[in-house]
Amino acid sequence: MNKDGTIVVLEADNDNRDFICQQIKALRYKNDVMCFSSSDEAGTYMRNNILDVFILLQSTNAPGIEVPDTRNMVYMHEKFKTDVLPYIFLVLTKSRTQLNSLHTFVHAYYKPDTEVNELANVLKGVIDFWKDHVFPPKVSPFSGN
C-alpha cells in the first residue's frame, strides 16, 4: 500500500467536491489530492496511475470507476445501507512492473446526503485509519510458514 500516494476524490456535485477536497488538503497530509467530478476523468487517472494511488474516495451518486473487482463488490452489496460509508474495499491489483507482486489501495464509497462538514470528518477518519493500518507480511506458500 502506497501510504504516500495520491488521495483521489470523485464527487459529482461540484460544491461538495470543492468543499471535501479543500477540507482534505487543509489536513496537510503529504499525499497529493486529486479531485474529479467526472467518472471518466477519474477512471482515466486511476488506470494511468494505479500504482501511485493510496485511496479513492467516491460518492455513491457518481457512476462507478472501473477498478479491478470493485464494481462486482458494489453490485453484490448494493442493498447494504448505512448513513455515512456504505462501502469500503481493499483492492488488490497486479503490478505492471512485477508480474507476481500485488499493489493495494483502498476504495471507499460514501453517501453524500450527510452534512458535508460531517462527511469531511468521516473521510478524515477513513484516511487516518488506513494511514495507521499495518498489513501482516505476505507469507509465501512455499516458505513452510
C-alpha positions as CSV (number, residue, x, y, z in Angstrom):
1,M,0.0,0.0,0.0
2,N,1.4,3.3,-1.0
3,K,0.5,5.4,2.0
4,D,2.3,8.4,0.5
5,G,0.3,8.0,-2.8
6,T,-2.4,10.2,-4.2
7,I,-5.8,10.6,-2.5
8,V,-8.4,10.6,-5.3
9,V,-11.8,12.1,-4.7
10,L,-14.7,11.6,-7.1
11,E,-17.8,13.7,-6.2
12,A,-20.3,14.6,-8.9
13,D,-21.6,17.7,-7.1
14,N,-19.1,20.5,-7.7
15,D,-19.8,22.4,-4.5
16,N,-19.4,19.2,-2.4
17,R,-16.3,18.2,-4.3
18,D,-14.6,21.5,-3.8
19,F,-15.5,21.6,-0.1
20,I,-14.4,18.0,0.6
21,C,-11.1,18.5,-1.3
22,Q,-10.4,21.7,0.5
23,Q,-11.0,20.0,3.8
24,I,-8.7,17.1,2.9
25,K,-6.0,19.4,1.6
26,A,-6.3,21.5,4.8
27,L,-5.3,18.4,6.8
28,R,-1.9,18.7,5.3
29,Y,-1.2,15.0,4.6
30,K,1.9,14.7,2.5
31,N,-0.3,13.0,-0.1
32,D,-1.3,14.8,-3.3
33,V,-5.0,15.2,-3.6
34,M,-6.7,14.9,-7.0
35,C,-10.4,15.8,-7.2
36,F,-12.8,14.8,-10.0
37,S,-16.4,15.4,-10.8
38,S,-16.4,13.0,-13.8
39,S,-16.1,9.3,-13.5
40,D,-14.4,9.1,-16.9
41,E,-11.7,11.5,-15.9
42,A,-11.2,9.9,-12.6
43,G,-11.1,6.4,-14.2
44,T,-8.5,7.6,-16.7
45,Y,-6.4,9.0,-13.9
46,M,-6.7,5.7,-11.9
47,R,-5.8,3.5,-14.9
48,N,-2.7,5.6,-15.7
49,N,-1.6,6.0,-12.0
50,I,-2.9,3.0,-10.1
51,L,0.4,2.2,-8.5
52,D,0.7,5.7,-7.2
53,V,-2.8,5.9,-5.6
54,F,-3.3,5.5,-1.8
55,I,-7.0,5.8,-1.5
56,L,-10.0,6.6,-3.8
57,L,-13.0,8.3,-2.1
58,Q,-16.1,8.1,-4.3
59,S,-19.7,9.3,-3.9
60,T,-22.2,6.6,-4.3
61,N,-24.1,9.1,-6.5
62,A,-21.2,9.2,-9.1
63,P,-21.1,6.5,-11.8
64,G,-18.6,3.8,-10.9
65,I,-15.0,3.7,-11.9
66,E,-13.8,0.5,-13.4
67,V,-11.1,-0.5,-10.9
68,P,-10.3,-4.3,-10.7
69,D,-13.0,-6.1,-8.7
70,T,-14.6,-3.1,-7.1
71,R,-17.7,-2.8,-9.3
72,N,-18.5,-6.5,-8.7
73,M,-18.3,-5.9,-4.9
74,V,-20.6,-2.9,-5.2
75,Y,-23.2,-4.9,-7.2
76,M,-23.0,-7.7,-4.7
77,H,-23.6,-5.4,-1.8
78,E,-25.9,-2.7,-3.4
79,K,-28.7,-3.2,-0.8
80,F,-26.3,-2.7,2.1
81,K,-27.2,0.7,3.6
82,T,-25.6,2.9,6.2
83,D,-25.8,6.7,6.8
84,V,-22.2,7.5,6.0
85,L,-19.9,5.0,4.5
86,P,-21.7,2.1,2.8
87,Y,-18.7,0.5,1.0
88,I,-15.1,0.3,1.8
89,F,-12.9,-2.2,-0.1
90,L,-9.3,-3.0,0.0
91,V,-8.3,-3.5,-3.6
92,L,-5.5,-5.8,-4.8
93,T,-4.2,-5.3,-8.3
94,K,-1.3,-6.9,-10.2
95,S,1.7,-4.7,-10.6
96,R,2.6,-3.5,-14.1
97,T,6.3,-3.9,-13.3
98,Q,6.5,-7.2,-11.4
99,L,4.3,-10.0,-12.6
100,N,3.7,-11.6,-9.3
101,S,3.6,-8.6,-7.0
102,L,0.4,-7.1,-5.7
103,H,-0.5,-3.5,-5.1
104,T,-3.1,-2.5,-2.6
105,F,-5.2,0.6,-2.2
106,V,-8.5,1.4,-0.5
107,H,-11.6,2.3,-2.5
108,A,-14.2,3.9,-0.2
109,Y,-17.7,4.7,-1.4
110,Y,-19.6,7.3,0.7
111,K,-23.2,8.7,0.8
112,P,-23.1,12.4,0.1
113,D,-26.5,13.1,1.7
114,T,-24.8,13.5,5.1
115,E,-24.0,17.0,6.2
116,V,-20.9,18.0,4.2
117,N,-19.0,19.1,7.3
118,E,-19.7,15.8,9.0
119,L,-18.8,13.9,5.8
120,A,-15.4,15.6,5.7
121,N,-14.7,14.4,9.2
122,V,-15.7,10.9,8.4
123,L,-13.5,10.8,5.3
124,K,-10.6,12.1,7.5
125,G,-11.2,9.2,9.9
126,V,-11.1,6.7,6.9
127,I,-7.8,8.2,5.7
128,D,-6.3,8.3,9.2
129,F,-7.3,4.6,9.7
130,W,-5.7,3.4,6.5
131,K,-2.6,5.6,7.2
132,D,-2.2,3.8,10.5
133,H,-3.2,0.3,9.3
134,V,-0.4,-2.2,9.1
135,F,-0.8,-5.3,7.0
136,P,0.7,-8.6,8.1
137,P,3.7,-9.6,6.0
138,K,3.0,-11.7,3.0
139,V,4.0,-15.3,3.5
140,S,5.0,-17.4,0.5
141,P,3.0,-20.7,0.2
142,F,6.4,-22.3,-0.3
143,S,8.1,-20.9,2.8
144,G,6.8,-23.6,5.1
145,N,5.2,-21.0,7.5
